[in-house]
């Protein structure tokens, strides 16, 4: 077991905790979101985060793929898996051809700590790779103090939010009405959305990447779209498994980028069919994969309003976003 010394939280204690937290509606009109340790999340996620924080013990060889939801997590999971495990599986026999990126790299909070408060993760072969949407400040201490690596992907907040909204529309099953676009914009501008505020989520990792560049690698979705090859090299170097000259000559980097490309992954049978345990169809993780799609959904004034708030929150950090191709 990872650590069994701390007893799991009792359901009644969790319910009591929820009662003490500020709560608001999620963008899809369902489940209240709770503000827990500076991050908005559903009760379901909170339960998992609570256990993850208390029970997870990082190993020095772990790789944590961090992100705000809908920022390119699926893509980065596929890339990190392909780079880190390339000595076991070459691109032609990659498990990505038959297994979804989310199955190969599971979300540490919701996939692993939601059902079982103390899952046995020790049997997983190194390097263990996990996905994670938590804020940097809320990661378990052992992630920050071990030698494990954290790779974070961020996306411009306009595309991120539109992607989230579209995703939620694609698999919503109950009859609760969605918040209107105006209500959504109001919530987002206040930072009230899953794993928001946006600025706190990205800034935590951004600052950590500046302070500890060997520990946290900060990538941008738009940069990956523009130049996947140099970003793959950066990723491999950061993970301390740089591509060799031989690999470069043999075109391994290009093969990985092709394997993990939007068009390739989206058209694989495994990603066209089936559903995630959350009920989301696997296909919903591959929608358009473009930079600037927000312009088809948000009015210029909505976008300007939100971006002004984001810029104000990020002022002085040096972090900027590209919002169009
Ligand atoms: P998650 O955080 O719930 O796992 P995530 O993968 O971050 O979701 O977001 C999905 C977005 O990434 C979708 O963007 P869109 O709605 O604007 O289209 C999806 O299309 C995009 N995406 C998924 N795979 C890739 C890929 N291989 N390359 C580029 N974009 C991708």
py3Dmol code that shows the C-alpha trace and the ligand (Angstrom):
import py3Dmol

protein = """\
ATOM      1  CA  UNK A   1       0.000   0.000   0.000  1.00  0.00           C
ATOM      2  CA  UNK A   2       1.148   3.579  -0.591  1.00  0.00           C
ATOM      3  CA  UNK A   3       0.583   4.699   2.992  1.00  0.00           C
ATOM      4  CA  UNK A   4      -1.963   3.185   5.243  1.00  0.00           C
ATOM      5  CA  UNK A   5      -0.954   5.028   8.395  1.00  0.00           C
ATOM      6  CA  UNK A   6      -3.446   7.845   7.869  1.00  0.00           C
ATOM      7  CA  UNK A   7      -7.007   6.536   8.119  1.00  0.00           C
ATOM      8  CA  UNK A   8      -9.349   7.296   5.190  1.00  0.00           C
ATOM      9  CA  UNK A   9     -11.779  10.179   5.679  1.00  0.00           C
ATOM     10  CA  UNK A  10     -15.256   9.234   6.876  1.00  0.00           C
ATOM     11  CA  UNK A  11     -18.147  10.203   4.610  1.00  0.00           C
ATOM     12  CA  UNK A  12     -19.829  12.204   7.381  1.00  0.00           C
ATOM     13  CA  UNK A  13     -16.635  14.223   7.957  1.00  0.00           C
ATOM     14  CA  UNK A  14     -16.475  15.003   4.271  1.00  0.00           C
ATOM     15  CA  UNK A  15     -20.107  16.117   4.220  1.00  0.00           C
ATOM     16  CA  UNK A  16     -19.384  18.330   7.202  1.00  0.00           C
ATOM     17  CA  UNK A  17     -16.407  19.851   5.409  1.00  0.00           C
ATOM     18  CA  UNK A  18     -18.561  20.587   2.340  1.00  0.00           C
ATOM     19  CA  UNK A  19     -21.003  22.536   4.483  1.00  0.00           C
ATOM     20  CA  UNK A  20     -18.231  24.916   5.517  1.00  0.00           C
ATOM     21  CA  UNK A  21     -17.095  25.725   1.956  1.00  0.00           C
ATOM     22  CA  UNK A  22     -18.344  28.445  -0.422  1.00  0.00           C
ATOM     23  CA  UNK A  23     -20.319  26.798  -3.245  1.00  0.00           C
ATOM     24  CA  UNK A  24     -21.611  27.843  -6.674  1.00  0.00           C
ATOM     25  CA  UNK A  25     -23.091  26.232  -9.777  1.00  0.00           C
ATOM     26  CA  UNK A  26     -20.901  24.519 -12.340  1.00  0.00           C
ATOM     27  CA  UNK A  27     -21.050  25.861 -15.899  1.00  0.00           C
ATOM     28  CA  UNK A  28     -23.206  22.941 -17.022  1.00  0.00           C
ATOM     29  CA  UNK A  29     -25.789  23.874 -14.427  1.00  0.00           C
ATOM     30  CA  UNK A  30     -25.205  20.675 -12.415  1.00  0.00           C
ATOM     31  CA  UNK A  31     -23.317  19.833  -9.214  1.00  0.00           C
ATOM     32  CA  UNK A  32     -22.304  22.604  -6.960  1.00  0.00           C
ATOM     33  CA  UNK A  33     -18.708  23.594  -7.194  1.00  0.00           C
ATOM     34  CA  UNK A  34     -16.919  24.056  -3.894  1.00  0.00           C
ATOM     35  CA  UNK A  35     -14.014  26.359  -3.184  1.00  0.00           C
ATOM     36  CA  UNK A  36     -11.453  24.097  -1.532  1.00  0.00           C
ATOM     37  CA  UNK A  37      -7.968  25.404  -0.810  1.00  0.00           C
ATOM     38  CA  UNK A  38      -8.359  28.146  -3.407  1.00  0.00           C
ATOM     39  CA  UNK A  39      -9.622  25.871  -6.219  1.00  0.00           C
ATOM     40  CA  UNK A  40     -13.191  25.270  -7.448  1.00  0.00           C
ATOM     41  CA  UNK A  41     -14.173  21.624  -7.760  1.00  0.00           C
ATOM     42  CA  UNK A  42     -17.175  19.307  -7.480  1.00  0.00           C
ATOM     43  CA  UNK A  43     -17.756  17.260  -4.325  1.00  0.00           C
ATOM     44  CA  UNK A  44     -16.734  14.183  -6.321  1.00  0.00           C
ATOM     45  CA  UNK A  45     -13.383  15.707  -7.208  1.00  0.00           C
ATOM     46  CA  UNK A  46     -12.914  17.136  -3.735  1.00  0.00           C
ATOM     47  CA  UNK A  47     -13.292  13.703  -2.165  1.00  0.00           C
ATOM     48  CA  UNK A  48     -10.581  12.367  -4.483  1.00  0.00           C
ATOM     49  CA  UNK A  49      -8.274  15.362  -3.978  1.00  0.00           C
ATOM     50  CA  UNK A  50      -8.597  15.012  -0.234  1.00  0.00           C
ATOM     51  CA  UNK A  51      -7.338  11.416  -0.349  1.00  0.00           C
ATOM     52  CA  UNK A  52      -4.726  12.128  -3.004  1.00  0.00           C
ATOM     53  CA  UNK A  53      -3.213  14.863  -0.835  1.00  0.00           C
ATOM     54  CA  UNK A  54      -3.015  12.630   2.194  1.00  0.00           C
ATOM     55  CA  UNK A  55      -2.068   9.276   0.750  1.00  0.00           C
ATOM     56  CA  UNK A  56      -0.060   9.695  -2.421  1.00  0.00           C
ATOM     57  CA  UNK A  57       3.664   9.118  -2.158  1.00  0.00           C
ATOM     58  CA  UNK A  58       5.625  10.219  -5.169  1.00  0.00           C
ATOM     59  CA  UNK A  59       8.516   8.207  -6.503  1.00  0.00           C
ATOM     60  CA  UNK A  60      11.557   9.966  -7.934  1.00  0.00           C
ATOM     61  CA  UNK A  61      10.851   8.455 -11.341  1.00  0.00           C
ATOM     62  CA  UNK A  62       7.207   9.651 -11.509  1.00  0.00           C
ATOM     63  CA  UNK A  63       5.992  12.033 -14.186  1.00  0.00           C
ATOM     64  CA  UNK A  64       3.006  14.228 -13.389  1.00  0.00           C
ATOM     65  CA  UNK A  65       1.130  15.672 -16.373  1.00  0.00           C
ATOM     66  CA  UNK A  66      -0.585  18.769 -15.009  1.00  0.00           C
ATOM     67  CA  UNK A  67      -3.173  21.007 -16.658  1.00  0.00           C
ATOM     68  CA  UNK A  68      -6.309  23.016 -16.360  1.00  0.00           C
ATOM     69  CA  UNK A  69      -9.060  20.828 -17.902  1.00  0.00           C
ATOM     70  CA  UNK A  70      -9.344  21.252 -21.686  1.00  0.00           C
ATOM     71  CA  UNK A  71      -5.877  22.648 -22.174  1.00  0.00           C
ATOM     72  CA  UNK A  72      -4.367  19.785 -24.152  1.00  0.00           C
ATOM     73  CA  UNK A  73      -4.147  17.161 -21.408  1.00  0.00           C
ATOM     74  CA  UNK A  74      -5.010  14.247 -23.728  1.00  0.00           C
ATOM     75  CA  UNK A  75      -2.333  15.350 -26.165  1.00  0.00           C
ATOM     76  CA  UNK A  76       0.345  15.828 -23.509  1.00  0.00           C
ATOM     77  CA  UNK A  77      -0.512  12.469 -21.919  1.00  0.00           C
ATOM     78  CA  UNK A  78       0.047  10.775 -25.286  1.00  0.00           C
ATOM     79  CA  UNK A  79       3.303  12.683 -25.875  1.00  0.00           C
ATOM     80  CA  UNK A  80       4.709  12.095 -22.382  1.00  0.00           C
ATOM     81  CA  UNK A  81       3.816   8.397 -22.540  1.00  0.00           C
ATOM     82  CA  UNK A  82       5.442   8.024 -25.960  1.00  0.00           C
ATOM     83  CA  UNK A  83       8.612   9.833 -24.965  1.00  0.00           C
ATOM     84  CA  UNK A  84       9.038   8.247 -21.534  1.00  0.00           C
ATOM     85  CA  UNK A  85       8.222   4.694 -22.634  1.00  0.00           C
ATOM     86  CA  UNK A  86       9.855   4.779 -26.075  1.00  0.00           C
ATOM     87  CA  UNK A  87      12.513   2.271 -25.063  1.00  0.00           C
ATOM     88  CA  UNK A  88       9.751  -0.239 -24.340  1.00  0.00           C
ATOM     89  CA  UNK A  89       7.308   0.535 -27.162  1.00  0.00           C
ATOM     90  CA  UNK A  90       8.298   2.150 -30.430  1.00  0.00           C
ATOM     91  CA  UNK A  91       5.633   4.295 -32.150  1.00  0.00           C
ATOM     92  CA  UNK A  92       4.639   1.376 -34.438  1.00  0.00           C
ATOM     93  CA  UNK A  93       3.700  -0.909 -31.556  1.00  0.00           C
ATOM     94  CA  UNK A  94       2.533   1.795 -29.185  1.00  0.00           C
ATOM     95  CA  UNK A  95      -0.298   0.930 -26.774  1.00  0.00           C
ATOM     96  CA  UNK A  96      -1.768   4.277 -27.883  1.00  0.00           C
ATOM     97  CA  UNK A  97      -2.942   2.496 -31.016  1.00  0.00           C
ATOM     98  CA  UNK A  98      -5.343   0.395 -28.977  1.00  0.00           C
ATOM     99  CA  UNK A  99      -5.775   2.195 -25.655  1.00  0.00           C
ATOM    100  CA  UNK A 100      -6.903   5.761 -24.967  1.00  0.00           C
ATOM    101  CA  UNK A 101      -4.358   8.267 -23.608  1.00  0.00           C
ATOM    102  CA  UNK A 102      -6.562   8.633 -20.516  1.00  0.00           C
ATOM    103  CA  UNK A 103      -6.403   4.893 -19.821  1.00  0.00           C
ATOM    104  CA  UNK A 104      -2.642   4.793 -20.231  1.00  0.00           C
ATOM    105  CA  UNK A 105      -2.068   7.902 -18.136  1.00  0.00           C
ATOM    106  CA  UNK A 106      -4.786   8.023 -15.538  1.00  0.00           C
ATOM    107  CA  UNK A 107      -5.971  11.067 -13.655  1.00  0.00           C
ATOM    108  CA  UNK A 108      -4.486  10.716 -10.241  1.00  0.00           C
ATOM    109  CA  UNK A 109      -7.352  12.447  -8.440  1.00  0.00           C
ATOM    110  CA  UNK A 110     -10.475  11.307 -10.236  1.00  0.00           C
ATOM    111  CA  UNK A 111      -9.407   7.969 -11.754  1.00  0.00           C
ATOM    112  CA  UNK A 112      -7.266   6.685  -8.919  1.00  0.00           C
ATOM    113  CA  UNK A 113      -8.424   8.281  -5.663  1.00  0.00           C
ATOM    114  CA  UNK A 114     -12.154   8.644  -6.294  1.00  0.00           C
ATOM    115  CA  UNK A 115     -13.259   5.072  -5.679  1.00  0.00           C
ATOM    116  CA  UNK A 116     -10.445   3.878  -3.481  1.00  0.00           C
ATOM    117  CA  UNK A 117      -9.030   6.281  -0.905  1.00  0.00           C
ATOM    118  CA  UNK A 118      -5.761   4.383  -0.777  1.00  0.00           C
ATOM    119  CA  UNK A 119      -5.203   2.672  -4.135  1.00  0.00           C
ATOM    120  CA  UNK A 120      -2.186   0.458  -4.463  1.00  0.00           C
ATOM    121  CA  UNK A 121      -0.054   2.269  -7.024  1.00  0.00           C
ATOM    122  CA  UNK A 122       3.254   0.737  -6.101  1.00  0.00           C
ATOM    123  CA  UNK A 123       2.941  -2.145  -8.505  1.00  0.00           C
ATOM    124  CA  UNK A 124       2.859   0.201 -11.496  1.00  0.00           C
ATOM    125  CA  UNK A 125       6.060  -0.035 -13.523  1.00  0.00           C
ATOM    126  CA  UNK A 126       8.329   3.019 -13.514  1.00  0.00           C
ATOM    127  CA  UNK A 127       8.159   5.604 -14.786  1.00  0.00           C
ATOM    128  CA  UNK A 128       4.624   5.980 -13.457  1.00  0.00           C
ATOM    129  CA  UNK A 129       2.848   8.739 -15.376  1.00  0.00           C
ATOM    130  CA  UNK A 130      -0.229  10.407 -13.920  1.00  0.00           C
ATOM    131  CA  UNK A 131      -2.553  13.175 -15.078  1.00  0.00           C
ATOM    132  CA  UNK A 132      -3.504  15.868 -12.596  1.00  0.00           C
ATOM    133  CA  UNK A 133      -5.744  18.972 -12.646  1.00  0.00           C
ATOM    134  CA  UNK A 134      -4.948  20.201  -9.112  1.00  0.00           C
ATOM    135  CA  UNK A 135      -3.343  23.569  -8.449  1.00  0.00           C
ATOM    136  CA  UNK A 136       0.417  23.344  -7.842  1.00  0.00           C
ATOM    137  CA  UNK A 137       0.091  24.608  -4.282  1.00  0.00           C
ATOM    138  CA  UNK A 138      -2.360  21.781  -3.531  1.00  0.00           C
ATOM    139  CA  UNK A 139      -0.172  18.918  -4.712  1.00  0.00           C
ATOM    140  CA  UNK A 140       0.915  16.489  -2.017  1.00  0.00           C
ATOM    141  CA  UNK A 141       4.158  17.494  -0.377  1.00  0.00           C
ATOM    142  CA  UNK A 142       5.885  14.368  -1.676  1.00  0.00           C
ATOM    143  CA  UNK A 143       5.448  15.513  -5.291  1.00  0.00           C
ATOM    144  CA  UNK A 144       7.141  18.800  -4.520  1.00  0.00           C
ATOM    145  CA  UNK A 145       9.994  17.367  -2.468  1.00  0.00           C
ATOM    146  CA  UNK A 146      10.745  14.209  -4.457  1.00  0.00           C
ATOM    147  CA  UNK A 147      12.735  14.256  -7.683  1.00  0.00           C
ATOM    148  CA  UNK A 148       9.666  13.438  -9.740  1.00  0.00           C
ATOM    149  CA  UNK A 149       9.017  15.620 -12.781  1.00  0.00           C
ATOM    150  CA  UNK A 150       5.993  17.801 -13.409  1.00  0.00           C
ATOM    151  CA  UNK A 151       5.036  18.738 -16.970  1.00  0.00           C
ATOM    152  CA  UNK A 152       2.261  21.300 -17.253  1.00  0.00           C
ATOM    153  CA  UNK A 153       0.337  22.361 -20.333  1.00  0.00           C
ATOM    154  CA  UNK A 154      -1.645  25.556 -20.497  1.00  0.00           C
ATOM    155  CA  UNK A 155      -3.842  26.917 -23.225  1.00  0.00           C
ATOM    156  CA  UNK A 156      -5.140  30.382 -23.924  1.00  0.00           C
ATOM    157  CA  UNK A 157      -8.103  30.866 -21.596  1.00  0.00           C
ATOM    158  CA  UNK A 158     -10.603  31.657 -24.362  1.00  0.00           C
ATOM    159  CA  UNK A 159     -10.104  28.362 -26.192  1.00  0.00           C
ATOM    160  CA  UNK A 160      -9.847  26.528 -22.884  1.00  0.00           C
ATOM    161  CA  UNK A 161     -13.211  27.715 -21.715  1.00  0.00           C
ATOM    162  CA  UNK A 162     -14.963  27.180 -25.046  1.00  0.00           C
ATOM    163  CA  UNK A 163     -13.539  23.669 -25.189  1.00  0.00           C
ATOM    164  CA  UNK A 164     -14.828  22.985 -21.681  1.00  0.00           C
ATOM    165  CA  UNK A 165     -18.272  24.309 -22.534  1.00  0.00           C
ATOM    166  CA  UNK A 166     -18.483  22.253 -25.740  1.00  0.00           C
ATOM    167  CA  UNK A 167     -17.280  19.135 -23.966  1.00  0.00           C
ATOM    168  CA  UNK A 168     -19.873  19.486 -21.228  1.00  0.00           C
ATOM    169  CA  UNK A 169     -22.612  19.916 -23.863  1.00  0.00           C
ATOM    170  CA  UNK A 170     -21.554  16.727 -25.639  1.00  0.00           C
ATOM    171  CA  UNK A 171     -22.114  14.328 -22.822  1.00  0.00           C
ATOM    172  CA  UNK A 172     -24.509  15.922 -20.402  1.00  0.00           C
ATOM    173  CA  UNK A 173     -27.086  13.323 -19.567  1.00  0.00           C
ATOM    174  CA  UNK A 174     -29.407  14.862 -17.006  1.00  0.00           C
ATOM    175  CA  UNK A 175     -31.996  17.496 -17.797  1.00  0.00           C
ATOM    176  CA  UNK A 176     -30.503  20.353 -15.761  1.00  0.00           C
ATOM    177  CA  UNK A 177     -30.313  23.450 -17.966  1.00  0.00           C
ATOM    178  CA  UNK A 178     -26.860  24.810 -18.725  1.00  0.00           C
ATOM    179  CA  UNK A 179     -25.930  28.237 -17.515  1.00  0.00           C
ATOM    180  CA  UNK A 180     -26.411  30.773 -20.305  1.00  0.00           C
ATOM    181  CA  UNK A 181     -23.282  31.984 -22.055  1.00  0.00           C
ATOM    182  CA  UNK A 182     -23.600  35.294 -20.200  1.00  0.00           C
ATOM    183  CA  UNK A 183     -23.836  33.497 -16.850  1.00  0.00           C
ATOM    184  CA  UNK A 184     -20.862  31.332 -17.795  1.00  0.00           C
ATOM    185  CA  UNK A 185     -18.808  34.397 -18.662  1.00  0.00           C
ATOM    186  CA  UNK A 186     -19.730  35.984 -15.378  1.00  0.00           C
ATOM    187  CA  UNK A 187     -18.617  32.865 -13.471  1.00  0.00           C
ATOM    188  CA  UNK A 188     -15.392  32.539 -15.405  1.00  0.00           C
ATOM    189  CA  UNK A 189     -14.517  36.179 -14.837  1.00  0.00           C
ATOM    190  CA  UNK A 190     -14.880  35.481 -11.116  1.00  0.00           C
ATOM    191  CA  UNK A 191     -12.753  32.357 -11.442  1.00  0.00           C
ATOM    192  CA  UNK A 192     -15.702  30.044 -10.708  1.00  0.00           C
ATOM    193  CA  UNK A 193     -15.208  27.020 -12.967  1.00  0.00           C
ATOM    194  CA  UNK A 194     -13.789  23.543 -12.646  1.00  0.00           C
ATOM    195  CA  UNK A 195     -10.219  23.809 -11.243  1.00  0.00           C
ATOM    196  CA  UNK A 196     -10.427  27.611 -11.572  1.00  0.00           C
ATOM    197  CA  UNK A 197      -9.586  30.348 -11.086  1.00  0.00           C
ATOM    198  CA  UNK A 198      -7.745  29.960 -14.364  1.00  0.00           C
ATOM    199  CA  UNK A 199      -5.070  32.460 -13.335  1.00  0.00           C
ATOM    200  CA  UNK A 200      -4.278  30.686 -10.061  1.00  0.00           C
ATOM    201  CA  UNK A 201      -4.038  27.286 -11.731  1.00  0.00           C
ATOM    202  CA  UNK A 202      -1.611  28.471 -14.419  1.00  0.00           C
ATOM    203  CA  UNK A 203       0.368  30.858 -12.224  1.00  0.00           C
ATOM    204  CA  UNK A 204       1.198  28.199  -9.641  1.00  0.00           C
ATOM    205  CA  UNK A 205       2.907  26.041 -12.262  1.00  0.00           C
ATOM    206  CA  UNK A 206       4.346  29.025 -14.131  1.00  0.00           C
ATOM    207  CA  UNK A 207       6.097  30.354 -11.049  1.00  0.00           C
ATOM    208  CA  UNK A 208       7.278  26.874 -10.045  1.00  0.00           C
ATOM    209  CA  UNK A 209       8.717  26.391 -13.548  1.00  0.00           C
ATOM    210  CA  UNK A 210      10.689  29.634 -13.196  1.00  0.00           C
ATOM    211  CA  UNK A 211      11.912  28.811  -9.720  1.00  0.00           C
ATOM    212  CA  UNK A 212      12.666  25.151 -10.388  1.00  0.00           C
ATOM    213  CA  UNK A 213      13.129  24.607 -14.129  1.00  0.00           C
ATOM    214  CA  UNK A 214      14.510  21.118 -13.524  1.00  0.00           C
ATOM    215  CA  UNK A 215      11.327  20.193 -11.624  1.00  0.00           C
ATOM    216  CA  UNK A 216       8.497  21.804 -13.598  1.00  0.00           C
ATOM    217  CA  UNK A 217       8.277  22.193 -17.365  1.00  0.00           C
ATOM    218  CA  UNK A 218       5.667  24.684 -18.526  1.00  0.00           C
ATOM    219  CA  UNK A 219       4.352  24.105 -22.052  1.00  0.00           C
ATOM    220  CA  UNK A 220       1.769  25.982 -24.079  1.00  0.00           C
ATOM    221  CA  UNK A 221      -0.796  24.306 -26.347  1.00  0.00           C
ATOM    222  CA  UNK A 222      -0.305  26.991 -28.990  1.00  0.00           C
ATOM    223  CA  UNK A 223       3.490  26.441 -29.026  1.00  0.00           C
ATOM    224  CA  UNK A 224       3.004  22.706 -29.499  1.00  0.00           C
ATOM    225  CA  UNK A 225       0.667  23.392 -32.404  1.00  0.00           C
ATOM    226  CA  UNK A 226       3.282  25.667 -33.960  1.00  0.00           C
ATOM    227  CA  UNK A 227       6.356  23.506 -33.470  1.00  0.00           C
ATOM    228  CA  UNK A 228       5.826  20.032 -32.073  1.00  0.00           C
ATOM    229  CA  UNK A 229       9.338  18.768 -32.873  1.00  0.00           C
ATOM    230  CA  UNK A 230      11.256  21.288 -30.765  1.00  0.00           C
ATOM    231  CA  UNK A 231       8.725  20.912 -27.938  1.00  0.00           C
ATOM    232  CA  UNK A 232       9.153  17.137 -28.003  1.00  0.00           C
ATOM    233  CA  UNK A 233      12.916  17.606 -27.745  1.00  0.00           C
ATOM    234  CA  UNK A 234      12.394  19.990 -24.844  1.00  0.00           C
ATOM    235  CA  UNK A 235      10.157  17.446 -23.143  1.00  0.00           C
ATOM    236  CA  UNK A 236      12.644  14.593 -23.597  1.00  0.00           C
ATOM    237  CA  UNK A 237      15.524  16.718 -22.294  1.00  0.00           C
ATOM    238  CA  UNK A 238      13.493  17.808 -19.305  1.00  0.00           C
ATOM    239  CA  UNK A 239      12.690  14.161 -18.513  1.00  0.00           C
ATOM    240  CA  UNK A 240      16.431  13.466 -18.762  1.00  0.00           C
ATOM    241  CA  UNK A 241      15.978  11.073 -21.646  1.00  0.00           C
ATOM    242  CA  UNK A 242      16.997  13.272 -24.598  1.00  0.00           C
ATOM    243  CA  UNK A 243      16.653  11.919 -28.104  1.00  0.00           C
ATOM    244  CA  UNK A 244      19.941  10.527 -29.328  1.00  0.00           C
ATOM    245  CA  UNK A 245      21.467  11.532 -32.662  1.00  0.00           C
ATOM    246  CA  UNK A 246      20.564   8.079 -33.915  1.00  0.00           C
ATOM    247  CA  UNK A 247      16.937   8.534 -32.906  1.00  0.00           C
ATOM    248  CA  UNK A 248      16.849  11.939 -34.548  1.00  0.00           C
ATOM    249  CA  UNK A 249      18.281  10.520 -37.768  1.00  0.00           C
ATOM    250  CA  UNK A 250      15.810   7.657 -37.710  1.00  0.00           C
ATOM    251  CA  UNK A 251      12.933  10.140 -37.433  1.00  0.00           C
ATOM    252  CA  UNK A 252      11.701   8.970 -33.998  1.00  0.00           C
ATOM    253  CA  UNK A 253      10.615  12.485 -33.024  1.00  0.00           C
ATOM    254  CA  UNK A 254       8.522  12.894 -36.164  1.00  0.00           C
ATOM    255  CA  UNK A 255       6.996   9.438 -35.645  1.00  0.00           C
ATOM    256  CA  UNK A 256       5.941  10.302 -32.091  1.00  0.00           C
ATOM    257  CA  UNK A 257       4.495  13.622 -33.197  1.00  0.00           C
ATOM    258  CA  UNK A 258       2.514  11.877 -35.954  1.00  0.00           C
ATOM    259  CA  UNK A 259       1.292   9.156 -33.607  1.00  0.00           C
ATOM    260  CA  UNK A 260       0.049  11.736 -31.094  1.00  0.00           C
ATOM    261  CA  UNK A 261      -1.339  14.182 -33.616  1.00  0.00           C
ATOM    262  CA  UNK A 262      -4.960  15.201 -33.357  1.00  0.00           C
ATOM    263  CA  UNK A 263      -5.935  13.602 -36.677  1.00  0.00           C
ATOM    264  CA  UNK A 264      -4.202  10.331 -35.940  1.00  0.00           C
ATOM    265  CA  UNK A 265      -5.515   9.877 -32.407  1.00  0.00           C
ATOM    266  CA  UNK A 266      -9.026  11.033 -33.273  1.00  0.00           C
ATOM    267  CA  UNK A 267      -9.326   8.482 -36.069  1.00  0.00           C
ATOM    268  CA  UNK A 268      -8.214   5.458 -34.064  1.00  0.00           C
ATOM    269  CA  UNK A 269     -11.088   3.062 -33.320  1.00  0.00           C
ATOM    270  CA  UNK A 270     -10.293   3.139 -29.619  1.00  0.00           C
ATOM    271  CA  UNK A 271     -10.783   6.901 -29.472  1.00  0.00           C
ATOM    272  CA  UNK A 272     -13.856   6.913 -31.716  1.00  0.00           C
ATOM    273  CA  UNK A 273     -15.761   4.481 -29.523  1.00  0.00           C
ATOM    274  CA  UNK A 274     -16.330   3.766 -25.869  1.00  0.00           C
ATOM    275  CA  UNK A 275     -16.849   5.945 -22.834  1.00  0.00           C
ATOM    276  CA  UNK A 276     -14.756   7.061 -19.882  1.00  0.00           C
ATOM    277  CA  UNK A 277     -15.835   5.982 -16.388  1.00  0.00           C
ATOM    278  CA  UNK A 278     -17.240   9.526 -15.994  1.00  0.00           C
ATOM    279  CA  UNK A 279     -19.680   8.794 -18.837  1.00  0.00           C
ATOM    280  CA  UNK A 280     -17.860  11.047 -21.303  1.00  0.00           C
ATOM    281  CA  UNK A 281     -17.450   9.455 -24.753  1.00  0.00           C
ATOM    282  CA  UNK A 282     -13.806   8.967 -25.693  1.00  0.00           C
ATOM    283  CA  UNK A 283     -14.542  10.864 -28.895  1.00  0.00           C
ATOM    284  CA  UNK A 284     -15.463  13.989 -26.894  1.00  0.00           C
ATOM    285  CA  UNK A 285     -11.784  14.495 -26.078  1.00  0.00           C
ATOM    286  CA  UNK A 286     -11.098  15.127 -29.776  1.00  0.00           C
ATOM    287  CA  UNK A 287     -13.257  17.968 -31.046  1.00  0.00           C
ATOM    288  CA  UNK A 288     -11.442  20.493 -33.265  1.00  0.00           C
ATOM    289  CA  UNK A 289      -7.992  20.885 -31.767  1.00  0.00           C
ATOM    290  CA  UNK A 290      -7.553  24.418 -33.115  1.00  0.00           C
ATOM    291  CA  UNK A 291      -6.185  27.708 -31.857  1.00  0.00           C
ATOM    292  CA  UNK A 292      -8.718  30.541 -31.989  1.00  0.00           C
ATOM    293  CA  UNK A 293     -11.943  28.514 -32.183  1.00  0.00           C
ATOM    294  CA  UNK A 294     -13.291  30.656 -29.328  1.00  0.00           C
ATOM    295  CA  UNK A 295     -14.117  33.353 -31.884  1.00  0.00           C
ATOM    296  CA  UNK A 296     -16.945  31.140 -33.171  1.00  0.00           C
ATOM    297  CA  UNK A 297     -18.647  31.178 -29.764  1.00  0.00           C
ATOM    298  CA  UNK A 298     -17.701  34.228 -27.710  1.00  0.00           C
ATOM    299  CA  UNK A 299     -18.629  37.769 -28.650  1.00  0.00           C
ATOM    300  CA  UNK A 300     -15.687  40.179 -28.952  1.00  0.00           C
ATOM    301  CA  UNK A 301     -16.828  41.998 -25.811  1.00  0.00           C
ATOM    302  CA  UNK A 302     -17.081  38.768 -23.767  1.00  0.00           C
ATOM    303  CA  UNK A 303     -13.594  37.779 -24.869  1.00  0.00           C
ATOM    304  CA  UNK A 304     -12.155  41.217 -24.225  1.00  0.00           C
ATOM    305  CA  UNK A 305     -13.694  41.422 -20.798  1.00  0.00           C
ATOM    306  CA  UNK A 306     -12.316  38.027 -19.749  1.00  0.00           C
ATOM    307  CA  UNK A 307      -8.880  38.639 -21.247  1.00  0.00           C
ATOM    308  CA  UNK A 308      -8.597  41.987 -19.465  1.00  0.00           C
ATOM    309  CA  UNK A 309      -9.228  40.247 -16.156  1.00  0.00           C
ATOM    310  CA  UNK A 310      -6.733  37.495 -16.973  1.00  0.00           C
ATOM    311  CA  UNK A 311      -4.101  40.057 -18.004  1.00  0.00           C
ATOM    312  CA  UNK A 312      -4.635  41.967 -14.784  1.00  0.00           C
ATOM    313  CA  UNK A 313      -4.265  38.787 -12.718  1.00  0.00           C
ATOM    314  CA  UNK A 314      -1.121  37.744 -14.586  1.00  0.00           C
ATOM    315  CA  UNK A 315       0.432  41.215 -14.590  1.00  0.00           C
ATOM    316  CA  UNK A 316       4.159  41.150 -13.906  1.00  0.00           C
ATOM    317  CA  UNK A 317       4.394  37.353 -14.263  1.00  0.00           C
ATOM    318  CA  UNK A 318       5.683  37.415 -17.841  1.00  0.00           C
ATOM    319  CA  UNK A 319       3.067  34.821 -18.843  1.00  0.00           C
ATOM    320  CA  UNK A 320       1.212  35.660 -22.050  1.00  0.00           C
ATOM    321  CA  UNK A 321      -1.070  33.781 -24.457  1.00  0.00           C
ATOM    322  CA  UNK A 322      -1.545  33.561 -28.158  1.00  0.00           C
ATOM    323  CA  UNK A 323      -5.281  33.598 -28.871  1.00  0.00           C
ATOM    324  CA  UNK A 324      -5.291  33.187 -32.647  1.00  0.00           C
ATOM    325  CA  UNK A 325      -3.446  31.119 -35.272  1.00  0.00           C
TER     326      UNK A 325
END
"""
ligand_1 = """\
31
LIG
P -9.125 16.964 -20.401
O -8.424 18.007 -19.589
O -10.536 16.757 -20.002
O -8.361 15.688 -20.487
P -8.056 18.043 -22.805
O -7.431 16.924 -23.529
O -7.184 18.965 -22.060
O -9.231 17.524 -21.866
O -8.852 18.954 -23.809
C -9.446 18.542 -24.977
C -9.011 19.538 -26.034
O -7.758 19.145 -26.562
C -9.988 19.559 -27.184
O -9.920 20.881 -27.719
P -11.117 21.522 -28.557
O -12.354 21.331 -27.785
O -10.759 22.972 -28.722
O -11.119 20.817 -29.868
C -9.366 18.532 -28.104
O -9.797 18.627 -29.438
C -7.897 18.874 -27.958
N -7.022 17.758 -28.322
C -7.134 16.453 -27.979
N -6.149 15.742 -28.510
C -5.375 16.598 -29.207
C -4.190 16.441 -30.002
N -3.617 15.263 -30.167
N -3.673 17.551 -30.574
C -4.249 18.759 -30.415
N -5.369 18.967 -29.688
C -5.922 17.902 -29.090
"""
view = py3Dmol.view(width=600, height=400)
view.addModel(protein, "pdb")
view.setStyle({"model": 0}, {"cartoon": {"style": "trace"}})
view.addModel(ligand_1, "xyz")
view.setStyle({"model": 1}, {"stick": {}})
view.zoomTo()
view.show()
